[in-house]
Amino acid sequence: MSLTEIVSFLELSVFPSVALVFFLTAFLAILWRVLRQPRSETDLAASIPLDDDVVFTPRVSIKEKSTDMTDKGASHG
């Protein structure tokens, strides 16, 4: 049995419907998350591009990151 025969027996019209269901599920989940977000958190995120005085610190400091790299045997040279 060749690949052409196998594909010809498949009902390919199901795949767009399944993709639509996945897309709508993801869209509704994201919409739900955004609408349930507190107003203060939304205002803080909206003002990030305008706040030049606010310094956001990274989750991992540069010193910790370089220590982790040297522990794993990475060379810098």
N, C-alpha and C positions, 0 to 999 in steps of 0.2 A: 504494500500500500504506500503510495507516494504522499509527499507533503501536500501536494495540490488536492488530492482526494480528501485528505483529512480536513483541510481548511474549508473545502467546499461543503462539508457536512456540518460545520459549525454555524450556529446562529449568531452572527456578528452584530445584529441589531441590539443585542442586550448590553454590549459594552458602553455605548454612549449613555444609556439610562443609568448604569452603575456609576459611571463617572459623574453624572449629574447629581446623583444621590450623595456621593462622597464630597463633591464641591459644596452642595447646600449644607451638609452636616458641618463641614469645616467653617463655612461662612457664618452659620448660626452660632456656632461655639465661640468664634471670635467676636461676633456682635454682642453676644451675651456677656462675655468677659469685659468688653469695653463699656457697655452700659451699666454694669454692676460696679465699676471702678469708682472709688470715692472722688468727689469733686475736687478736693484738695490735691490729690495725686494727679488728676488731669491738669489742673492749673500749674502745678510744679513742672510737669513734663512740657506743657505748652510754653513756659517761660524760659526754658533752657537755652534756646538760640539767642535770646535777648539779654541774658545775664552774663555780662563779661566779668563781673567781680566774683562770681561763685566758682570755686575750684573743686572739681570732682576728683576725689582720690581713687586710684585703682583698687580693685579688690585684693590684689597681690602686689606687695611693694616690689620695687626693682631689686632691692637687696635680697629679699626672699627668693625671687625668681632666679637671680644669679647664683645663689647658694644651691638651689635645686639643680641647676644646670651643671655645676661643678661636681655635685654628688653623683650625677649620672655619668660622669666621665667625658663630658663635652669639653672640647678645647676651643679657645678663642683666638687662635693664632694662625 
